[in-house]
Amino acid sequence: MQVLSRPPSGMPALVLNADYRPLSYYPLSLWPWQDVIKAVFLERVEVVSTYDHVVHSPSFEMKLPSVVSLKQYVPQDRPPAFTRFNLFLRDAFSCQYCASPEDLTFDHVIPRSRGGRTTWENIVTACAPCNLRKGGRTLREAGMLPFHSARRPSMHELQDRGRRFPPGHLHASWLDYLYWDIELEA
């Protein structure tokens, strides 16, 4: 066990809801170690798992939490925010016209010049070449059709989609809590 007065910045804690599911999968619900220590002292979280590293002050010492769960359940059925990231997540980080994952932007299905609004129901992810090709034309005029229609996703849909894009670093103590509710292959 290594004793540190200040741990390296790469030791965040996975934050679980009170039902032991991550608050979010993509981006993964991680808190910096400083926020986790504060939440432990304020009794807002339960420590589920710890790193081997210990943090201490002159009068206190504790193992650094690697997984914590909230004591109060946070409802996850709120509508997702309409952000560029959530739009790309809904569309699996690929162009809805050609499936390219490169040079992504977004396209108004009904162009703004024709009264189209910037809403979930009128925006799809598009690569720059496809967006330029479509221009200010309608889908019919451009002869293009998105793979999926533009629609507002639920928070559960975005969470499910986020599980398919795991972050680059997953600490071993997190694995039991990340994918336990995914259907097993036979």
N, C-alpha and C positions, 0 to 999 in steps of 0.2 A: 504494500500500500504506500502510495506516495503522498506526502504531506505538502500542501501548497498554501501559501497565504493568498495567492491570486492565481487561479487556474488559467490555462490557455483559453483563448477565445473560442476555440473549436469544440467546446464541451456544452452544447445546448441540451435542454431537456425536452423530450417529447411530451406534449400536453394532451391529456385525454379528458374527455368530458366525464361527467359523473357516472356514465354507463360504460366507461372504459373503452370508448371508441375515440379515435383522434378527432379533434375539433375540425381539422381539415387535412386532406391528403395532398393537395397540390394548390398552393404551396403547403408543405407539411407543417403542422402546428408545432413549431419549436420556439422556445423562449431562451434568451441568453441566461447564463448561470446567475447573473446578478438579480434578474427578475424572479427567478425560481427561488432563490434564497429569501428574498423579500416576501414572496407568496407563502413560503413555509412558515416564516415568523408571524405573518398576519393570519395564519391558520386558514388560508383559502384553498390549499391543496393538500393532498395526501401524497407522501413519497411512496412510489410503487417499486422503483428500482434505483440503484445508485451506481456511480462510477467507482473505480478503485481509489480515486483521488479524494483527499480530505482538504477542506478549507478550514481555516481557523483565524481567530482573533486572539488577543491576549487572554480572554476569558471564556472562549467558546471554540468548539471543534465539531465538525460534522462531515460525513461523506457527501460528496457532491451528487445531487439527484440527477439521474439520467431519464427517468420517466416519472411524471406526476399526474394525478387525476384531480380535477376540480371537485370541490365538495358540493357546489351548487350546480345542478344541471343547466346547461345553456341550450335552449331549443334550437334545432337545426332546420326547422321548416320555414324559415324566413325566405323571402324571394332573394335571389342572388343579385348583387350589384351589377349594373351594366357597365363593365369595364372592358378595355381592350384585352386584358389577360383572360377574363372569363369568357369573352367571345371566342378567343383562340382555343381555349380549353373546350368549350362546347363543340367546336368544329375540329377537334383533335389535332390542332396545330398543323392543318393542311388546307391548301387551297380547295375551295368547294367546286371549282370548275375543272381543275386538272390534277388534283391531289398532291401537288408539290409542297414540300415543307419549307421551301426557300423563299426569302424576300417577301414575307407576309405583310399584308395590309388588310384593309376591309373595304367591301364594296356595298353600295346602296343598291339593293335589288331593283327598287323603283328609284331612279335617279332623283337627287335633290332638286335638280332643275325642272323635274316633272311633279314636284310636290311630295316626293319621298321623304320620310322622316328618319332620324337617327334613333332607331328603336331595335329591340331584339328581333322583332318580326320583319324588319326590312334590311338587316345587315348580315352579310356572310363574310367569312374569311376568304381572301383572295390573294394570290401572288401578284406582284407588281405587273408582270406581263399580261396576265388575264384581266386585271383591273383596267389596264391601259387599252387592251383590245375591246373590252365592253364599253368603256367610256361612258358617255351620258345617254346611252341607249337602253331600251328595255331589254329583258331577256329574249323576247321573241325577235326584236329587231337585230340583236347581236347574234342570234342563233346559239345561245348558250343556256345551259340549265345546270343549276347547282345540284350536287349529289344529295344534299339534304335541304329541306326547306328551312327558312329562317324562322325561328320560334323562340319563345322564352323558355329556358330550361329551368327545372326545379333545382334546389340546392342539392338534393339527393343525386340527381343526374350528374351535376358537376363534381360532386364528391366521388361518385363511381368512376367517372371519366378520369379524375385525378389519380386514382389508384394505378392506372395504366402508365403513368409517367413518374416512376419512383425517383427521388432525388439521388444525386451521385454518391452521397455518403449516408449509410444507414448503420447506426450503432447496433451491435448484437442484442442489447437489452430492449431495443424498440421492436424487433421483428415479431414477437408474440402478440403485439397490440396493433400492428398495422394491417395484417391480412387475414385475421382469424375469421372474418365473416364472408370471405370469398369462397364460392363453391369449389369443392375439391374435384380434381380430375379422377376418373375411374382407372 
